[in-house]
Amino acid sequence: MWFDKLNIPGRKKPLKLYHRIVMFFILALTLVLALSFLMVFFFSRQLIFNENEATMVRFQNYVGNTIEENKSLLLSLPNDERLKVISEKLYPYTKDNSLIAFRLSDNSGNIYQSAVLLNDILVPDNLDKYDIDFFKFSYDADDTNDQMIAVDDFRYNQIEYYYLGSYYTLDDGNIIYIQIVKNLNDSYVFMTTLYVLMIAISILSLIAIIIIGIYGTKSSLKPLIEISETAKNITENNLNLRLEETGNKDELDQLIISLNQMIQKLESAFENQKRFVSDASHELRIPLTVIQGYNQILRDWGKDDPQLMDESIEAISEEVQGMKKMVEDLLLITRIENNYFNEDFELLDVSIILEKIYFESSMIDPDHDYHMESCNQAFVRGNESLLVQAIRGLIDNSKKYTPNGGTISLGCKAGGQNTNVVFIRDTGVGIPSDELEKIKERFYRISRDRSRETGGSGLGLSIIDSIIAIHHGRLVIESQLDEGTTVSIFLKKH
Protein backbone atom coordinates (compact mmCIF):
# COMPACT_ATOMS: atom_id res chain seq x y z
CA MET A 1 0.00 0.00 0.00
CA TRP A 2 1.14 3.54 -0.72
CA PHE A 3 0.48 4.38 2.96
CA ASP A 4 3.50 2.28 3.86
CA LYS A 5 5.71 4.56 1.76
CA LEU A 6 4.77 7.66 3.74
CA ASN A 7 7.81 9.07 5.48
CA ILE A 8 6.36 9.41 8.97
CA PRO A 9 9.05 10.23 11.60
CA GLY A 10 9.54 7.52 14.18
CA ARG A 11 7.54 4.89 12.27
CA LYS A 12 9.57 1.77 11.54
CA LYS A 13 6.84 -0.75 10.74
CA PRO A 14 4.21 -0.63 7.97
CA LEU A 15 0.81 0.71 8.97
CA LYS A 16 -1.58 -1.86 10.37
CA LEU A 17 -4.74 -2.76 8.51
CA TYR A 18 -6.82 -0.84 11.05
CA HIS A 19 -4.80 2.36 10.50
CA ARG A 20 -4.87 1.90 6.73
CA ILE A 21 -8.64 1.62 6.62
CA VAL A 22 -9.11 4.60 8.96
CA MET A 23 -6.69 6.72 6.93
CA PHE A 24 -8.28 5.73 3.63
CA PHE A 25 -11.76 6.35 5.06
CA ILE A 26 -10.76 9.81 6.36
CA LEU A 27 -8.94 10.81 3.17
CA ALA A 28 -11.78 9.66 0.93
CA LEU A 29 -14.48 11.44 2.92
CA THR A 30 -12.29 14.54 3.28
CA LEU A 31 -11.86 14.65 -0.50
CA VAL A 32 -15.62 14.26 -1.00
CA LEU A 33 -16.25 16.98 1.60
CA ALA A 34 -13.75 19.35 -0.06
CA LEU A 35 -15.26 18.79 -3.51
CA SER A 36 -18.75 19.32 -2.11
CA PHE A 37 -17.57 22.51 -0.39
CA LEU A 38 -16.08 23.90 -3.61
CA MET A 39 -19.14 23.00 -5.66
CA VAL A 40 -21.55 24.56 -3.17
CA PHE A 41 -19.41 27.68 -2.74
CA PHE A 42 -18.89 28.39 -6.43
CA PHE A 43 -22.49 27.52 -7.26
CA SER A 44 -23.71 29.92 -4.56
CA ARG A 45 -21.28 32.60 -5.77
CA GLN A 46 -22.50 32.30 -9.34
CA LEU A 47 -26.10 32.30 -8.19
CA ILE A 48 -25.57 35.51 -6.17
CA PHE A 49 -23.85 37.33 -9.03
CA ASN A 50 -26.53 36.22 -11.48
CA GLU A 51 -29.18 37.55 -9.12
CA ASN A 52 -27.34 40.89 -8.90
CA GLU A 53 -27.20 41.14 -12.66
CA ALA A 54 -30.90 40.31 -12.87
CA THR A 55 -31.62 43.05 -10.30
CA MET A 56 -29.74 45.57 -12.45
CA VAL A 57 -31.64 44.55 -15.56
CA ARG A 58 -34.98 44.71 -13.74
CA PHE A 59 -34.23 48.19 -12.43
CA GLN A 60 -33.14 49.36 -15.87
CA ASN A 61 -36.42 48.06 -17.29
CA TYR A 62 -38.29 49.69 -14.44
CA VAL A 63 -36.73 53.06 -15.28
CA GLY A 64 -37.54 52.66 -18.95
CA ASN A 65 -41.12 51.62 -18.22
CA THR A 66 -41.53 54.55 -15.85
CA ILE A 67 -40.43 57.00 -18.56
CA GLU A 68 -42.69 55.28 -21.08
CA GLU A 69 -45.71 55.40 -18.79
CA ASN A 70 -45.17 59.10 -17.98
CA LYS A 71 -44.09 60.22 -21.42
CA SER A 72 -47.04 62.55 -21.91
CA LEU A 73 -46.38 64.23 -18.58
CA LEU A 74 -42.70 64.61 -19.32
CA LEU A 75 -43.36 66.19 -22.71
CA SER A 76 -45.60 68.80 -21.05
CA LEU A 77 -42.85 69.81 -18.60
CA PRO A 78 -39.82 71.97 -19.19
CA ASN A 79 -36.52 70.12 -19.60
CA ASP A 80 -35.13 71.09 -16.18
CA GLU A 81 -38.09 69.49 -14.33
CA ARG A 82 -38.33 66.19 -16.16
CA LEU A 83 -35.51 64.35 -14.36
CA LYS A 84 -36.90 65.30 -10.93
CA VAL A 85 -40.32 63.89 -11.85
CA ILE A 86 -38.75 60.64 -13.02
CA SER A 87 -36.68 60.32 -9.82
CA GLU A 88 -39.79 60.77 -7.69
CA LYS A 89 -41.47 57.99 -9.61
CA LEU A 90 -38.41 55.77 -9.00
CA TYR A 91 -38.22 56.47 -5.27
CA PRO A 92 -40.56 53.64 -4.12
CA TYR A 93 -38.24 51.15 -5.83
CA THR A 94 -34.90 52.59 -4.69
CA LYS A 95 -35.81 53.22 -1.05
CA ASP A 96 -35.63 49.46 -0.37
CA ASN A 97 -32.53 48.99 -2.51
CA SER A 98 -29.98 51.20 -0.82
CA LEU A 99 -27.06 49.61 -2.66
CA ILE A 100 -28.47 50.63 -6.05
CA ALA A 101 -27.64 54.19 -7.16
CA PHE A 102 -28.62 55.83 -10.42
CA ARG A 103 -27.93 58.99 -12.42
CA LEU A 104 -30.30 60.59 -14.91
CA SER A 105 -29.05 63.17 -17.38
CA ASP A 106 -30.23 64.74 -20.61
CA ASN A 107 -28.76 66.38 -23.64
CA SER A 108 -29.45 69.79 -22.14
CA GLY A 109 -26.92 69.23 -19.36
CA ASN A 110 -29.42 68.57 -16.59
CA ILE A 111 -28.36 65.87 -14.09
CA TYR A 112 -30.08 64.04 -11.25
CA GLN A 113 -28.31 61.43 -9.18
CA SER A 114 -29.38 59.43 -6.15
CA ALA A 115 -25.98 59.38 -4.46
CA VAL A 116 -23.06 61.83 -4.26
CA LEU A 117 -20.63 58.90 -4.62
CA LEU A 118 -21.55 58.67 -8.29
CA ASN A 119 -19.55 61.87 -8.95
CA ASP A 120 -16.38 59.93 -8.13
CA ILE A 121 -17.40 56.67 -9.72
CA LEU A 122 -18.98 57.71 -13.01
CA VAL A 123 -16.06 59.54 -14.53
CA PRO A 124 -14.80 58.67 -17.99
CA ASP A 125 -11.24 57.88 -16.85
CA ASN A 126 -12.51 55.42 -14.22
CA LEU A 127 -14.72 53.47 -16.58
CA ASP A 128 -12.56 53.73 -19.68
CA LYS A 129 -9.82 51.56 -18.15
CA TYR A 130 -12.40 48.75 -17.84
CA ASP A 131 -13.46 49.30 -21.46
CA ILE A 132 -17.03 50.12 -20.45
CA ASP A 133 -19.38 51.87 -22.90
CA PHE A 134 -21.29 54.55 -20.96
CA PHE A 135 -24.57 54.12 -22.85
CA LYS A 136 -24.52 50.76 -24.52
CA PHE A 137 -28.26 50.19 -24.80
CA SER A 138 -31.12 52.28 -26.14
CA TYR A 139 -34.57 51.87 -24.67
CA ASP A 140 -37.23 51.58 -27.32
CA ALA A 141 -40.61 50.03 -26.59
CA ASP A 142 -40.60 48.36 -30.00
CA ASP A 143 -37.26 46.56 -29.86
CA THR A 144 -36.11 46.47 -26.21
CA ASN A 145 -36.96 42.76 -25.89
CA ASP A 146 -34.68 41.99 -28.82
CA GLN A 147 -31.61 43.50 -27.19
CA MET A 148 -29.11 41.38 -25.26
CA ILE A 149 -28.57 43.33 -22.06
CA ALA A 150 -25.15 42.67 -20.48
CA VAL A 151 -23.97 44.07 -17.15
CA ASP A 152 -20.40 45.35 -16.77
CA ASP A 153 -18.35 45.13 -13.59
CA PHE A 154 -15.47 47.23 -12.25
CA ARG A 155 -13.55 47.94 -9.04
CA TYR A 156 -13.33 51.28 -7.28
CA ASN A 157 -11.56 51.78 -3.93
CA GLN A 158 -11.32 48.00 -3.40
CA ILE A 159 -15.09 47.60 -3.85
CA GLU A 160 -16.76 45.75 -6.69
CA TYR A 161 -19.57 47.45 -8.64
CA TYR A 162 -21.96 46.50 -11.42
CA TYR A 163 -22.70 49.10 -14.08
CA LEU A 164 -25.50 49.33 -16.64
CA GLY A 165 -26.01 52.32 -18.98
CA SER A 166 -28.80 53.05 -21.49
CA TYR A 167 -30.74 55.98 -22.95
CA TYR A 168 -34.31 56.82 -23.84
CA THR A 169 -35.30 59.18 -26.73
CA LEU A 170 -38.46 61.22 -26.21
CA ASP A 171 -40.79 62.20 -29.03
CA ASP A 172 -39.55 65.79 -29.01
CA GLY A 173 -36.01 64.62 -29.71
CA ASN A 174 -34.65 65.05 -26.18
CA ILE A 175 -32.65 62.14 -24.76
CA ILE A 176 -32.65 60.89 -21.19
CA TYR A 177 -29.48 59.06 -20.22
CA ILE A 178 -29.74 56.35 -17.56
CA GLN A 179 -26.75 55.10 -15.54
CA ILE A 180 -27.25 52.48 -12.83
CA VAL A 181 -24.58 51.33 -10.34
CA LYS A 182 -24.91 48.56 -7.76
CA ASN A 183 -22.55 48.07 -4.84
CA LEU A 184 -21.63 44.38 -4.49
CA ASN A 185 -20.35 44.77 -0.96
CA ASP A 186 -23.34 42.96 0.56
CA SER A 187 -22.81 40.05 -1.80
CA TYR A 188 -19.14 39.76 -0.89
CA VAL A 189 -19.96 40.02 2.80
CA PHE A 190 -22.50 37.25 2.35
CA MET A 191 -20.00 35.11 0.45
CA THR A 192 -17.33 35.72 3.07
CA THR A 193 -19.76 34.73 5.79
CA LEU A 194 -20.78 31.69 3.77
CA TYR A 195 -17.11 30.81 3.22
CA VAL A 196 -16.26 31.07 6.92
CA LEU A 197 -19.39 29.15 7.86
CA MET A 198 -18.62 26.37 5.39
CA ILE A 199 -15.00 26.21 6.61
CA ALA A 200 -16.26 25.85 10.18
CA ILE A 201 -18.78 23.21 9.13
CA SER A 202 -16.06 21.40 7.17
CA ILE A 203 -13.73 21.36 10.18
CA LEU A 204 -16.52 20.05 12.43
CA SER A 205 -17.48 17.52 9.77
CA LEU A 206 -13.85 16.42 9.43
CA ILE A 207 -13.62 15.91 13.19
CA ALA A 208 -16.88 13.94 13.07
CA ILE A 209 -15.53 11.92 10.13
CA ILE A 210 -12.36 11.08 12.05
CA ILE A 211 -14.32 10.02 15.15
CA ILE A 212 -16.85 8.03 13.14
CA GLY A 213 -14.07 6.53 11.01
CA ILE A 214 -12.08 5.39 14.04
CA TYR A 215 -15.12 4.07 15.89
CA GLY A 216 -16.75 2.50 12.82
CA THR A 217 -13.56 0.86 11.63
CA LYS A 218 -12.74 -0.44 15.08
CA SER A 219 -16.26 -1.88 15.43
CA SER A 220 -16.13 -3.42 11.96
CA LEU A 221 -12.69 -4.93 12.50
CA LYS A 222 -13.43 -6.15 16.02
CA PRO A 223 -14.18 -9.69 14.78
CA LEU A 224 -10.86 -9.69 12.89
CA ILE A 225 -9.03 -8.64 16.05
CA GLU A 226 -10.79 -11.43 17.94
CA ILE A 227 -9.88 -13.86 15.16
CA SER A 228 -6.24 -12.80 15.48
CA GLU A 229 -6.25 -13.22 19.28
CA THR A 230 -7.97 -16.61 19.09
CA ALA A 231 -5.60 -17.77 16.34
CA LYS A 232 -2.63 -16.91 18.57
CA ASN A 233 -4.01 -19.18 21.31
CA ILE A 234 -4.64 -22.15 19.01
CA THR A 235 -1.95 -24.79 19.26
CA GLU A 236 -1.82 -28.53 18.64
CA ASN A 237 -2.82 -29.05 22.27
CA ASN A 238 -6.04 -26.98 22.19
CA LEU A 239 -7.46 -27.33 18.70
CA ASN A 240 -10.91 -27.52 20.27
CA LEU A 241 -11.08 -23.70 20.30
CA ARG A 242 -13.56 -22.15 17.87
CA LEU A 243 -14.15 -18.60 16.66
CA GLU A 244 -17.49 -17.06 17.58
CA GLU A 245 -19.63 -15.92 14.66
CA THR A 246 -20.89 -12.32 14.57
CA GLY A 247 -24.39 -13.31 13.49
CA ASN A 248 -24.42 -10.72 10.68
CA LYS A 249 -24.16 -13.35 7.94
CA ASP A 250 -21.59 -11.18 6.15
CA GLU A 251 -18.11 -11.76 4.70
CA LEU A 252 -16.58 -11.88 8.19
CA ASP A 253 -18.98 -14.64 9.19
CA GLN A 254 -18.01 -16.56 6.05
CA LEU A 255 -14.35 -16.12 6.98
CA ILE A 256 -15.01 -17.30 10.56
CA ILE A 257 -16.94 -20.35 9.28
CA SER A 258 -14.09 -21.21 6.89
CA LEU A 259 -11.51 -20.84 9.66
CA ASN A 260 -13.57 -22.99 12.04
CA GLN A 261 -13.84 -25.65 9.36
CA MET A 262 -10.08 -25.49 8.81
CA ILE A 263 -9.43 -25.78 12.57
CA GLN A 264 -11.84 -28.71 12.75
CA LYS A 265 -9.99 -30.45 9.93
CA LEU A 266 -6.68 -29.79 11.66
CA GLU A 267 -8.10 -31.15 14.92
CA SER A 268 -9.38 -34.23 13.11
CA ALA A 269 -6.00 -34.71 11.38
CA PHE A 270 -4.12 -34.39 14.69
CA GLU A 271 -6.54 -36.75 16.41
CA ASN A 272 -6.18 -39.27 13.60
CA GLN A 273 -2.42 -38.98 13.84
CA LYS A 274 -2.45 -39.45 17.60
CA ARG A 275 -4.85 -42.36 17.34
CA PHE A 276 -2.77 -43.93 14.58
CA VAL A 277 0.40 -43.70 16.69
CA SER A 278 -1.42 -44.95 19.79
CA ASP A 279 -3.13 -47.85 17.99
CA ALA A 280 -0.03 -48.83 16.08
CA SER A 281 2.20 -48.79 19.15
CA HIS A 282 -0.38 -50.75 21.15
CA GLU A 283 -1.00 -53.42 18.52
CA LEU A 284 2.62 -53.73 17.47
CA ARG A 285 3.80 -54.27 21.03
CA ILE A 286 2.68 -57.94 21.11
CA PRO A 287 4.25 -59.05 17.79
CA LEU A 288 7.43 -57.15 18.61
CA THR A 289 7.55 -58.87 21.98
CA VAL A 290 7.10 -62.25 20.24
CA ILE A 291 9.85 -61.45 17.73
CA GLN A 292 12.15 -60.32 20.52
CA GLY A 293 11.43 -63.53 22.43
CA TYR A 294 12.22 -65.79 19.47
CA ASN A 295 15.28 -63.70 18.73
CA GLN A 296 16.51 -64.29 22.28
CA ILE A 297 15.80 -68.02 21.92
CA LEU A 298 17.83 -68.14 18.72
CA ARG A 299 20.71 -66.35 20.35
CA ASP A 300 20.68 -68.61 23.40
CA TRP A 301 19.82 -72.09 22.07
CA GLY A 302 18.73 -71.93 18.42
CA LYS A 303 22.19 -72.02 16.91
CA ASP A 304 22.66 -75.68 17.84
CA ASP A 305 19.03 -76.84 17.36
CA PRO A 306 17.91 -76.82 13.69
CA GLN A 307 14.29 -77.65 14.59
CA LEU A 308 14.06 -74.79 17.11
CA MET A 309 15.69 -72.47 14.56
CA ASP A 310 13.15 -73.38 11.85
CA GLU A 311 10.28 -72.95 14.30
CA SER A 312 11.57 -69.54 15.43
CA ILE A 313 12.14 -68.29 11.88
CA GLU A 314 8.63 -69.38 10.87
CA ALA A 315 7.07 -67.66 13.88
CA ILE A 316 9.05 -64.47 13.26
CA SER A 317 7.99 -64.50 9.58
CA GLU A 318 4.30 -64.84 10.53
CA GLU A 319 4.54 -61.97 13.01
CA VAL A 320 6.30 -59.77 10.44
CA GLN A 321 3.58 -60.51 7.86
CA GLY A 322 0.92 -59.68 10.44
CA MET A 323 2.66 -56.45 11.34
CA LYS A 324 2.97 -55.51 7.66
CA LYS A 325 -0.74 -56.12 7.07
CA MET A 326 -1.65 -54.15 10.21
CA VAL A 327 0.48 -51.14 9.20
CA GLU A 328 -1.00 -51.18 5.69
CA ASP A 329 -4.51 -51.22 7.14
CA LEU A 330 -3.71 -48.35 9.50
CA LEU A 331 -2.23 -46.31 6.66
CA LEU A 332 -5.31 -47.01 4.54
CA ILE A 333 -7.62 -45.80 7.31
CA THR A 334 -5.54 -42.64 7.73
CA ARG A 335 -5.63 -41.90 4.00
CA ILE A 336 -9.40 -42.46 3.92
CA GLU A 337 -10.04 -40.21 6.91
CA ASN A 338 -7.87 -37.46 5.36
CA ASN A 339 -10.02 -37.49 2.19
CA TYR A 340 -7.20 -38.86 0.06
CA PHE A 341 -9.64 -40.58 -2.33
CA ASN A 342 -12.32 -37.85 -2.65
CA GLU A 343 -11.06 -36.60 -6.02
CA ASP A 344 -11.55 -40.05 -7.61
CA PHE A 345 -15.33 -40.11 -7.19
CA GLU A 346 -17.41 -40.95 -10.25
CA LEU A 347 -20.90 -42.13 -11.16
CA LEU A 348 -21.26 -45.87 -10.41
CA ASP A 349 -23.94 -48.52 -10.84
CA VAL A 350 -23.85 -50.59 -7.65
CA SER A 351 -25.83 -53.44 -9.26
CA ILE A 352 -22.99 -54.09 -11.74
CA ILE A 353 -20.41 -54.05 -8.93
CA LEU A 354 -22.45 -56.56 -6.93
CA GLU A 355 -22.82 -58.91 -9.90
CA LYS A 356 -19.03 -58.97 -10.42
CA ILE A 357 -18.38 -59.66 -6.74
CA TYR A 358 -21.11 -62.33 -6.71
CA PHE A 359 -19.57 -64.29 -9.62
CA GLU A 360 -16.00 -64.09 -8.34
CA SER A 361 -17.07 -65.13 -4.79
CA SER A 362 -19.02 -68.10 -6.17
CA MET A 363 -15.97 -69.31 -8.10
CA ILE A 364 -13.32 -68.93 -5.38
CA ASP A 365 -15.43 -70.13 -2.44
CA PRO A 366 -17.25 -73.42 -3.20
CA ASP A 367 -17.81 -74.09 0.53
CA HIS A 368 -20.70 -71.63 0.79
CA ASP A 369 -23.94 -71.18 -1.11
CA TYR A 370 -24.10 -67.69 -2.68
CA HIS A 371 -27.38 -66.03 -3.71
CA MET A 372 -27.77 -62.86 -5.77
CA GLU A 373 -31.08 -61.24 -4.95
CA SER A 374 -32.88 -58.91 -7.36
CA CYS A 375 -30.94 -55.69 -7.85
CA ASN A 376 -32.06 -53.02 -10.28
CA GLN A 377 -29.92 -50.10 -11.39
CA ALA A 378 -28.67 -48.27 -8.32
CA PHE A 379 -26.56 -45.24 -9.20
CA VAL A 380 -24.33 -43.62 -6.61
CA ARG A 381 -21.30 -41.36 -6.73
CA GLY A 382 -18.12 -42.76 -5.25
CA ASN A 383 -14.75 -44.44 -5.60
CA GLU A 384 -15.23 -47.84 -7.26
CA SER A 385 -12.12 -49.53 -5.85
CA LEU A 386 -12.98 -48.50 -2.29
CA LEU A 387 -16.61 -49.63 -2.56
CA VAL A 388 -15.47 -52.96 -4.02
CA GLN A 389 -12.99 -53.33 -1.14
CA ALA A 390 -15.72 -52.56 1.42
CA ILE A 391 -18.21 -55.10 -0.05
CA ARG A 392 -15.50 -57.76 -0.40
CA GLY A 393 -14.47 -57.15 3.20
CA LEU A 394 -18.05 -57.71 4.40
CA ILE A 395 -18.29 -60.91 2.33
CA ASP A 396 -14.96 -62.12 3.74
CA ASN A 397 -16.33 -61.62 7.26
CA SER A 398 -19.41 -63.63 6.32
CA LYS A 399 -17.22 -66.42 4.92
CA LYS A 400 -15.09 -66.55 8.08
CA TYR A 401 -17.99 -66.82 10.49
CA THR A 402 -20.46 -68.84 8.41
CA PRO A 403 -20.05 -72.63 8.61
CA ASN A 404 -19.43 -74.60 5.43
CA GLY A 405 -22.67 -75.11 3.51
CA GLY A 406 -24.12 -71.89 4.90
CA THR A 407 -25.76 -69.29 2.71
CA ILE A 408 -24.46 -65.80 1.87
CA SER A 409 -26.84 -63.47 0.04
CA LEU A 410 -26.14 -60.09 -1.46
CA GLY A 411 -28.24 -57.52 -3.28
CA CYS A 412 -29.44 -53.94 -3.38
CA LYS A 413 -32.73 -52.10 -3.06
CA ALA A 414 -34.21 -48.66 -2.69
CA GLY A 415 -34.05 -47.45 0.89
CA GLY A 416 -36.21 -44.40 0.31
CA GLN A 417 -36.62 -41.58 -2.16
CA ASN A 418 -32.96 -40.54 -1.96
CA THR A 419 -31.18 -43.68 -0.73
CA ASN A 420 -29.86 -46.94 -2.19
CA VAL A 421 -29.19 -49.87 0.15
CA VAL A 422 -26.57 -52.57 -0.46
CA PHE A 423 -26.95 -55.58 1.86
CA ILE A 424 -24.96 -58.76 2.65
CA ARG A 425 -26.82 -61.42 4.62
CA ASP A 426 -25.39 -64.69 6.00
CA THR A 427 -26.46 -67.65 8.13
CA GLY A 428 -23.36 -67.57 10.33
CA VAL A 429 -22.76 -67.63 14.07
CA GLY A 430 -24.02 -64.08 14.58
CA ILE A 431 -22.84 -61.33 16.92
CA PRO A 432 -23.95 -60.74 20.53
CA SER A 433 -26.28 -57.72 20.78
CA ASP A 434 -24.10 -56.01 23.39
CA GLU A 435 -21.15 -56.14 20.99
CA LEU A 436 -22.82 -54.56 17.93
CA GLU A 437 -21.95 -50.96 18.89
CA LYS A 438 -18.29 -51.81 19.50
CA ILE A 439 -17.30 -53.96 16.57
CA LYS A 440 -16.59 -50.98 14.30
CA GLU A 441 -13.95 -49.65 16.69
CA ARG A 442 -10.33 -50.15 15.77
CA PHE A 443 -8.72 -53.37 17.03
CA TYR A 444 -11.91 -54.40 18.78
CA ARG A 445 -12.37 -58.19 18.80
CA ILE A 446 -15.34 -60.14 20.03
CA SER A 447 -13.11 -63.13 20.63
CA ARG A 448 -9.34 -62.79 20.42
CA ASP A 449 -8.95 -66.54 20.02
CA ARG A 450 -11.35 -66.54 17.10
CA SER A 451 -9.61 -63.57 15.56
CA ARG A 452 -6.24 -65.27 15.75
CA GLU A 453 -7.66 -68.36 14.12
CA THR A 454 -9.13 -66.35 11.26
CA GLY A 455 -6.18 -64.01 10.97
CA GLY A 456 -8.10 -60.88 11.89
CA SER A 457 -6.49 -57.78 13.34
CA GLY A 458 -9.68 -55.94 14.33
CA LEU A 459 -9.29 -53.32 11.60
CA GLY A 460 -11.52 -54.75 8.87
CA LEU A 461 -14.86 -53.20 9.94
CA SER A 462 -13.13 -49.97 10.92
CA ILE A 463 -11.75 -49.66 7.37
CA ILE A 464 -15.14 -50.47 5.86
CA ASP A 465 -16.89 -47.95 8.12
CA SER A 466 -14.37 -45.26 7.09
CA ILE A 467 -14.94 -46.04 3.40
CA ILE A 468 -18.70 -45.71 3.80
CA ALA A 469 -18.26 -42.49 5.83
CA ILE A 470 -16.33 -40.67 3.06
CA HIS A 471 -19.19 -41.63 0.70
CA HIS A 472 -21.55 -39.85 3.14
CA GLY A 473 -23.27 -43.16 3.84
CA ARG A 474 -24.07 -45.33 6.87
CA LEU A 475 -23.06 -48.85 7.85
CA VAL A 476 -25.79 -50.68 9.78
CA ILE A 477 -25.23 -54.15 11.29
CA GLU A 478 -28.09 -56.36 12.53
CA SER A 479 -27.38 -59.79 13.99
CA GLN A 480 -28.67 -62.56 16.22
CA LEU A 481 -26.55 -65.32 17.74
CA ASP A 482 -26.62 -68.59 15.78
CA GLU A 483 -29.04 -67.11 13.23
CA GLY A 484 -26.84 -64.90 11.09
CA THR A 485 -25.93 -61.31 10.37
CA THR A 486 -27.22 -58.69 7.92
CA VAL A 487 -24.98 -55.75 7.04
CA SER A 488 -26.57 -52.84 5.16
CA ILE A 489 -24.78 -49.98 3.40
CA PHE A 490 -26.94 -46.87 2.91
CA LEU A 491 -25.69 -44.68 0.06
CA LYS A 492 -27.14 -41.48 -1.40
CA LYS A 493 -28.80 -41.87 -4.80
CA HIS A 494 -27.34 -39.99 -7.74
Sequence and secondary structure as in RCSB ss.txt:
>XXXX:A:sequence
MWFDKLNIPGRKKPLKLYHRIVMFFILALTLVLALSFLMVFFFSRQLIFNENEATMVRFQNYVGNTIEENKSLLL
SLPNDERLKVISEKLYPYTKDNSLIAFRLSDNSGNIYQSAVLLNDILVPDNLDKYDIDFFKFSYDADDTNDQMIA
VDDFRYNQIEYYYLGSYYTLDDGNIIYIQIVKNLNDSYVFMTTLYVLMIAISILSLIAIIIIGIYGTKSSLKPLI
EISETAKNITENNLNLRLEETGNKDELDQLIISLNQMIQKLESAFENQKRFVSDASHELRIPLTVIQGYNQILRD
WGKDDPQLMDESIEAISEEVQGMKKMVEDLLLITRIENNYFNEDFELLDVSIILEKIYFESSMIDPDHDYHMESC
NQAFVRGNESLLVQAIRGLIDNSKKYTPNGGTISLGCKAGGQNTNVVFIRDTGVGIPSDELEKIKERFYRISRDR
SRETGGSGLGLSIIDSIIAIHHGRLVIESQLDEGTTVSIFLKKH
>XXXX:A:secstr
 GGGGS  TT  S   HHHHHHHHHHHHHHHHHHHHHHHHHHHHHHHHHHHHHHHHHHHHHHHHHHHHHTHHHHH
HS HHHHHHHHHHHHHHHHTT TTEEEEEEETTS EEES TTHHHHS HHHHHTTT  TT EEE TTTGGGS   
 EEEEETTEEEEEEEEEEE TTS EEEEEEEEE HHHHHHHHHHHHHHHHHHHHHHHHHHHHHHHHHHHHHHHHH
HHHHHHHH  TT TT      SS SHHHHHHHHHHHHHHHHHHHHHHHHHHHHHHHHHHHHHHHHHHHHHHHHHH
TGGG HHHHHHHHHHHHHHHHHHHHHHHHHHHHHHHHTTTTGGG EEEEHHHHHHHHHHHHHHH TTSEEEE   
   EEEE HHHHHHHHHHHHHHHHHHS TT EEEEEEEEEETTEEEEEEEE S    GGGTTTTTSTT  S HHH
HHHHT  S HHHHHHHHHHHTT EEEEEEETTTEEEEEEEEE  
